[in-house]
Amino acid sequence: MSLTIILAVAAVLSIVFHFLGVYVGAKKTVWTMLAIVWAASFGLAISEVKPKGYAEIEKMKGKFAETDKLIEEAMPEVSIYEMVVIKKSYNENKPKQ
């Protein structure tokens, strides 16, 4: 699933929650909750991967030039979003079985 699709779904859900908040008369509460959820989501996406993620990156190194370029750009601290991009590149280049 691409980041664009995830963001589009999140935007649609935000609009739905807004109208739900208007219907029940809790617009400020709903928008506060949405702001907190979006902030937490972005915080999670830019947080650093765990050491197990670095071990997985080491396994992917040296197999595909495009993936190696992404790994080199992401180092020394790899975020979760960068890990997803690296993994996607690796899976796209890996031969189908």
C-alpha positions in Angstrom: 0.0 0.0 0.0 1.5 3.3 -1.0 1.7 6.4 1.2 -0.6 8.3 -1.1 -3.4 5.8 -0.6 -2.9 5.8 3.1 -3.1 9.7 3.2 -6.1 9.7 1.0 -8.0 7.3 3.2 -6.9 9.3 6.3 -8.2 12.5 4.7 -11.5 10.9 3.9 -11.8 9.5 7.4 -11.0 13.0 8.8 -13.8 14.5 6.8 -16.2 11.8 7.9 -15.3 12.3 11.6 -15.8 16.1 11.1 -19.3 15.6 9.9 -20.0 13.2 12.6 -18.8 15.8 15.1 -21.1 18.4 13.5 -24.0 16.0 13.8 -23.5 15.2 17.5 -22.4 18.8 18.3 -18.8 18.0 19.3 -16.8 19.7 16.5 -14.0 21.0 18.8 -13.6 17.6 20.5 -13.5 15.7 17.2 -11.0 18.2 15.6 -8.8 18.0 18.7 -8.8 14.2 18.5 -8.0 14.3 14.8 -5.1 16.6 15.4 -3.7 14.3 18.0 -4.1 11.3 15.8 -2.4 12.9 12.8 0.4 14.2 15.0 0.9 10.7 16.5 0.9 9.2 13.0 3.5 11.5 11.7 5.6 11.0 14.9 5.5 7.3 14.3 6.4 7.5 10.7 9.5 9.6 11.4 10.7 7.6 14.4 13.8 5.5 14.1 13.5 1.8 13.4 14.5 -0.8 16.0 17.9 -2.6 15.9 16.1 -5.6 14.2 15.3 -3.3 11.3 19.0 -2.5 10.8 19.8 -6.2 10.7 17.2 -6.6 8.0 18.7 -3.7 6.0 22.1 -5.4 6.2 20.6 -8.5 4.6 19.2 -6.4 1.7 22.5 -4.5 1.1 24.5 -5.3 -2.0 21.8 -7.1 -3.9 20.2 -4.3 -6.0 21.7 -0.9 -6.9 18.4 1.0 -6.5 17.9 -0.4 -3.0 21.5 0.3 -2.1 21.1 3.9 -3.1 18.0 4.2 -0.8 19.9 2.6 2.0 22.9 4.9 1.6 20.6 8.0 1.6 18.7 6.8 4.7 21.7 6.0 6.9 22.8 6.5 9.7 19.4 6.8 11.3 16.6 5.1 9.3 13.0 6.2 10.0 10.1 3.8 9.7 9.0 5.5 6.5 12.4 5.1 5.0 12.4 1.5 6.0 9.1 1.0 4.2 10.5 2.6 1.1 13.6 0.5 1.2 11.6 -2.7 1.7 9.3 -1.8 -1.2 12.3 -1.2 -3.5 13.8 -4.5 -2.5 10.6 -6.5 -3.0 10.0 -4.8 -6.4 13.6 -5.8 -7.6 13.5 -9.3 -6.1 12.7 -12.0 -8.7 9.2 -13.4 -8.5 9.0 -17.0 -7.3 
